[in-house]
Amino acid sequence: MDEERNNASDASEQKESGRVKVGIRERLKHFTWAWFTSTMSTGGLALVLALTPHQFRGLYTIGVIVYLFNIGLFLTLCTCMTLRYIFSPQHFKRSFLHPPEAFFFGSFWLSVCVILSGTQIYGVTYGPCGEWLKTTLRILYYIYAALSLINSIQQYWVFITWTPFHSHLHPFTPAWFLAGYSSMLTGTLASLLSGTQPPEHRLPIIVSGLAYQGFGWLLSSLLLVLYLSNLLEKGLPPPAVRPGMFIPVGSAAYTIVVLMGLSRAIPEDYGYFAAHPGAADTLQTMALFVSVFLWLFAFYLFAIAVLACLSTLMTPSRLPFALPWWAFVFPNVGFTLATVDIGRELGSEGILWVGSVMTVLLVVMWIVTAVMCVRAVVLGKICWPGKDEDREMFKDD
């Protein structure tokens, strides 16, 4: 009976969408920044496939294919966003100012960071490219670091000066984390790049990466207070946006990845660490203990999000698709990598197998989310007037 009811509902929705013909221009008008959560997740999946502890023949090739597919997907999304500007410039300009869509602008920069990280992994760490790519990535790292910090500052300035007047319409959501994450993941990029850089360049990257991670973690900690307070006061968010509750998991998870990666990359025979023998070992030990300290908190946030999504199975609406579904993947990429890093440092095969199982689950969730995303586009559930993050853009005037 439930299956028949769901099929009837889908047919009804499809029929309703078909009553009004909506052209490609109108659909692109509602192509929002939230679409870039898909490239965040796809690029993150490519990273996990390269770094998962239990490899098999052909997995590297699969990872390269996913990485290249993500670049193609990113360029496609950028093209769609450019067409949105051409077809509807006023709508496009408002997208930077109007919540909730403006909250997702950070996903564009996070997608850039993930692509740079994938280039490091597949081009340098495990790839065939030489010094020219190392130099290029080092330059791009500093450019991204500057732009991501500017983005974080200006986005939160917009939120400070805009959202108080509309707090009754735009309550706190986990998407608020994304603006800070765009800077915080500079630390993740630094942790991947630094190990293959010459010592004279490695140390500045380590120091700057740690500073950016500290900024992102402290900012996320403040938002976590708002997030948990909002849950306690107002309860769970609507079913369609509950997958977004995985976003806060990334705050602790990516901090673990950065601490472990930067500590491993310390040049023991250069600069400060050459003058202070033993400092590198001490910091590596501290990074491991702090990482274990944070891991359980990441798991707590993960468990809350899982229970929130499972609870929708008891409601009539179940879990309707929306672009925040991609949060099933990207934040949990960090959680998986954090688990793997801890397992490697402790030399625990059991923890490493947990990381491998998490990798498999990420692949499954990516496939499910991708299928549901395509289905939603075909049925007119997204990229459709009144059904996306921009649906209230002109209602507040």
C-alpha positions in Angstrom: 0.0 0.0 0.0 2.8 2.4 0.9 4.6 1.7 -2.3 1.4 2.3 -4.3 0.8 5.5 -2.5 4.4 6.7 -3.2 4.1 5.8 -6.9 0.7 7.7 -7.1 2.4 10.7 -5.4 5.2 10.7 -7.9 2.9 10.4 -10.8 0.8 13.3 -9.4 3.8 15.4 -9.0 5.0 14.7 -12.5 1.6 15.5 -13.9 1.5 18.7 -11.9 4.9 19.7 -13.2 3.7 19.0 -16.7 0.7 21.3 -16.6 2.9 24.4 -16.9 5.6 24.4 -19.6 8.8 25.8 -18.1 11.5 26.5 -20.6 15.3 26.1 -20.2 15.7 29.8 -19.5 13.2 29.7 -16.7 14.8 26.6 -15.2 18.3 28.1 -15.3 16.9 31.1 -13.5 16.5 28.8 -10.6 19.9 27.1 -10.9 21.2 27.9 -7.4 24.6 27.9 -5.7 23.5 24.8 -3.8 24.3 22.8 -7.0 28.0 23.1 -6.2 27.5 20.8 -3.2 27.5 18.0 -5.9 31.0 18.8 -7.0 32.1 19.1 -3.4 30.9 15.6 -2.8 32.1 14.1 -6.1 35.6 15.5 -5.7 35.6 14.4 -2.1 34.7 10.9 -3.2 37.7 10.9 -5.6 40.0 11.8 -2.6 38.6 9.0 -0.5 39.1 6.4 -3.3 42.8 7.4 -3.5 43.4 7.4 0.3 41.4 4.5 1.5 43.7 2.0 3.2 42.6 -1.2 1.4 43.3 -0.8 -2.3 42.6 -3.2 -5.2 43.8 -3.2 -8.7 42.0 -0.6 -10.8 40.8 1.5 -7.8 43.3 4.2 -8.7 42.0 4.3 -12.3 38.4 4.6 -10.9 39.5 7.4 -8.7 41.1 9.3 -11.7 37.9 8.8 -13.6 35.8 10.3 -10.8 38.3 13.2 -10.4 38.1 14.0 -14.1 34.3 13.6 -14.1 34.2 16.1 -11.2 36.2 18.7 -13.2 33.7 18.2 -16.1 30.8 18.5 -13.8 32.2 21.7 -12.2 32.7 23.3 -15.6 29.1 22.4 -16.5 27.8 23.9 -13.3 29.8 27.1 -14.0 28.4 27.3 -17.5 24.9 26.9 -16.1 25.5 29.7 -13.6 26.9 31.9 -16.3 23.8 31.3 -18.4 21.7 32.2 -15.3 23.5 35.6 -15.2 23.0 36.2 -18.9 19.3 35.2 -18.8 18.4 36.8 -15.4 21.1 39.2 -14.2 18.9 40.6 -11.4 18.1 37.2 -10.0 21.8 36.2 -10.2 23.0 39.3 -8.3 20.4 38.8 -5.6 21.7 35.2 -5.1 24.8 36.7 -3.3 22.7 38.6 -0.8 19.5 36.7 -0.2 19.3 33.8 2.3 19.0 30.9 2.1 20.7 30.7 -1.3 23.5 33.0 -0.3 24.6 30.5 2.4 25.5 28.0 -0.4 27.9 30.3 -2.2 30.7 28.8 -0.1 30.1 25.5 -1.8 31.6 27.0 -5.0 34.9 27.8 -3.3 34.8 24.4 -1.5 34.5 22.8 -4.9 37.6 24.7 -6.1 39.5 23.5 -3.0 38.5 19.9 -3.6 39.6 20.0 -7.3 43.0 21.4 -6.2 43.2 18.7 -3.6 42.5 16.0 -6.2 45.1 17.5 -8.5 47.7 17.2 -5.7 46.7 13.6 -5.0 46.3 12.3 -8.5 49.0 14.5 -10.1 51.7 14.7 -7.5 51.3 12.3 -4.5 50.4 9.3 -6.5 50.7 10.7 -10.0 53.3 11.2 -12.7 53.7 15.0 -12.7 56.9 16.7 -11.6 58.1 19.9 -10.1 56.1 22.2 -12.4 52.8 21.0 -10.9 54.2 21.3 -7.4 55.1 24.9 -8.1 51.7 25.6 -9.8 49.8 24.1 -6.9 51.8 26.1 -4.4 50.9 29.3 -6.2 47.3 28.3 -6.5 47.2 27.4 -2.8 48.1 31.0 -1.8 45.6 32.4 -4.2 42.9 30.2 -2.9 43.8 31.0 0.7 43.5 34.7 0.0 40.2 34.4 -1.9 38.6 32.0 0.5 39.3 34.3 3.5 37.9 37.3 1.7 34.8 35.2 0.8 34.3 34.1 4.5 34.6 37.7 5.7 32.3 39.2 3.1 29.7 36.4 3.4 29.4 36.7 7.1 29.2 40.5 6.8 26.3 40.0 4.5 24.7 37.7 7.0 25.3 40.2 9.8 23.8 43.1 7.9 21.0 41.3 6.1 19.6 38.3 8.1 18.6 40.1 11.3 15.8 41.8 9.4 14.5 38.5 8.2 15.3 36.1 11.0 11.6 35.1 11.2 11.8 34.0 7.5 15.4 32.6 7.5 16.2 30.7 10.7 19.6 29.1 11.4 20.5 26.2 9.1 23.6 24.1 8.9 24.3 25.8 5.5 25.7 28.7 7.6 28.8 26.6 8.2 29.8 26.6 4.5 31.1 30.2 4.4 33.6 29.4 7.1 34.4 26.0 5.6 35.6 27.6 2.5 38.5 29.1 4.6 38.8 26.1 6.9 39.5 23.7 4.1 42.6 25.8 3.2 44.1 23.8 6.0 43.0 20.5 4.4 44.6 21.6 1.1 47.8 22.6 3.0 47.9 19.1 4.7 47.9 17.4 1.3 50.3 19.8 -0.4 52.9 20.3 2.3 54.4 16.8 2.4 55.6 17.0 -1.2 56.9 20.6 -1.1 60.6 21.6 -0.6 61.4 22.4 3.1 61.7 26.2 2.4 58.2 26.2 1.0 56.8 23.5 3.3 57.0 25.3 6.6 55.1 28.5 5.4 52.3 26.2 4.0 52.2 24.3 7.3 52.0 27.5 9.4 49.4 29.1 7.1 47.3 25.9 6.9 47.3 25.6 10.7 46.2 29.2 11.0 43.3 28.8 8.6 42.2 25.6 10.3 42.2 27.3 13.6 40.1 30.1 12.2 37.6 27.6 10.7 37.4 25.4 13.7 36.8 28.3 16.2 34.2 29.8 13.9 32.5 26.4 13.5 32.6 26.0 17.3 30.5 29.2 17.7 28.1 28.0 15.0 27.8 24.6 16.7 26.5 26.3 19.7 23.8 28.0 17.6 23.1 24.7 15.8 22.6 22.6 18.9 20.7 25.4 20.7 18.4 25.6 17.7 17.8 21.9 17.7 16.9 21.9 21.5 14.6 24.9 21.2 12.9 24.3 17.9 13.4 20.6 17.2 14.4 19.0 14.0 14.3 20.9 10.7 11.9 19.9 7.8 12.6 16.4 6.3 13.9 17.8 3.0 16.8 19.6 4.6 17.7 17.1 7.3 20.6 15.6 5.2 22.2 19.0 5.7 22.6 18.1 9.4 25.7 16.2 8.3 27.5 19.4 7.5 28.6 20.2 11.1 30.3 16.8 11.1 33.0 18.3 8.9 34.1 20.8 11.5 35.7 18.2 13.8 36.5 15.7 11.1 38.5 18.0 8.8 40.3 19.4 11.8 41.6 15.9 12.5 42.7 15.5 8.9 44.6 18.7 9.0 46.3 18.1 12.4 47.5 14.7 11.3 48.5 15.7 7.9 50.4 18.8 8.9 52.2 17.1 11.8 53.4 14.3 9.4 54.8 17.0 6.9 56.9 18.8 9.5 60.5 19.2 8.1 62.6 18.0 11.1 65.9 19.3 9.7 64.8 22.8 8.7 64.2 26.1 10.4 62.6 26.0 13.8 62.5 22.2 14.0 66.2 21.9 13.2 66.9 24.2 16.1 64.5 22.2 18.4 65.1 18.5 18.1 62.2 16.5 19.3 59.6 19.2 18.6 58.3 17.4 15.6 57.8 14.1 17.5 56.0 16.0 20.3 53.7 17.8 17.9 52.9 14.5 16.1 52.0 12.9 19.4 49.8 15.9 20.4 48.1 15.8 17.0 47.2 12.1 17.4 45.8 12.7 21.0 43.8 15.7 20.0 42.5 13.9 16.9 41.3 11.0 19.1 39.8 13.6 21.4 37.8 15.2 18.6 36.8 12.0 16.8 34.1 11.0 19.2 32.5 14.5 19.0 32.4 14.1 15.2 30.7 10.7 15.7 28.2 12.3 18.0 27.3 14.9 15.4 27.1 12.2 12.8 24.8 10.0 14.9 22.4 12.9 15.5 22.2 13.5 11.8 21.6 9.8 11.1 18.8 9.6 13.6 17.2 12.8 12.3 17.2 11.3 8.8 16.0 7.9 9.9 13.1 9.5 11.9 11.7 10.8 8.6 10.8 7.2 7.7 8.0 7.5 10.3 6.5 10.6 8.6 4.2 10.7 5.6 6.6 12.9 3.6 9.5 10.5 4.1 12.7 12.1 2.9 12.0 14.2 -0.2 15.0 15.1 -2.4 16.6 18.5 -2.2 20.2 19.5 -3.0 21.3 19.3 0.7 21.2 15.6 0.1 24.7 15.9 -1.1 25.7 16.5 2.5 25.3 12.7 2.9 28.7 12.6 1.2 31.0 15.6 1.5 31.2 16.1 5.4 31.5 12.3 5.8 34.5 12.3 3.4 36.3 14.2 6.2 35.0 11.8 8.8 36.2 8.8 6.8 39.7 10.4 6.1 39.9 11.3 9.8 39.2 7.7 10.8 41.8 6.4 8.3 44.4 8.8 9.5 43.9 7.8 13.2 44.1 4.1 12.2 47.3 4.6 10.3 49.0 6.5 13.2 47.9 3.9 15.7 48.8 1.0 13.4 45.3 -0.4 14.0 44.1 -2.7 11.3 40.6 -2.8 12.8 40.3 1.0 12.6 41.6 0.9 9.0 38.9 -1.6 8.1 36.3 0.7 9.6 37.6 3.4 7.3 37.3 1.0 4.3 33.7 0.2 5.2 33.0 3.9 5.5 34.5 4.4 2.0 32.1 1.7 0.6 29.1 3.4 2.3 30.2 6.8 0.8 30.2 5.3 -2.7 26.7 3.8 -2.1 25.4 7.2 -0.8 27.0 9.1 -3.7 25.3 6.8 -6.2 21.9 7.0 -4.5 22.2 10.8 -4.2 23.2 11.2 -7.9 20.3 9.0 -9.1 17.8 11.0 -6.9 19.3 14.3 -8.2 18.8 13.3 -11.8 15.3 12.0 -11.0 14.4 15.3 -9.3 15.5 17.3 -12.3 13.5 15.2 -14.7 10.4 15.4 -12.5 10.7 19.1 -12.0 11.3 18.9 -8.3 14.4 21.1 -8.5 15.5 23.8 -11.0 11.8 24.7 -11.0 9.9 27.9 -10.0 9.2 27.9 -6.3 11.1 24.7 -5.5 14.7 25.8 -5.0 16.7 27.9 -2.5 15.7 31.1 -4.3 12.0 30.6 -3.9 11.6 33.5 -1.5 14.1 35.8 -3.1 11.5 38.5 -4.1 9.0 37.9 -1.3 10.8 40.1 1.3 10.7 43.3 -0.8 
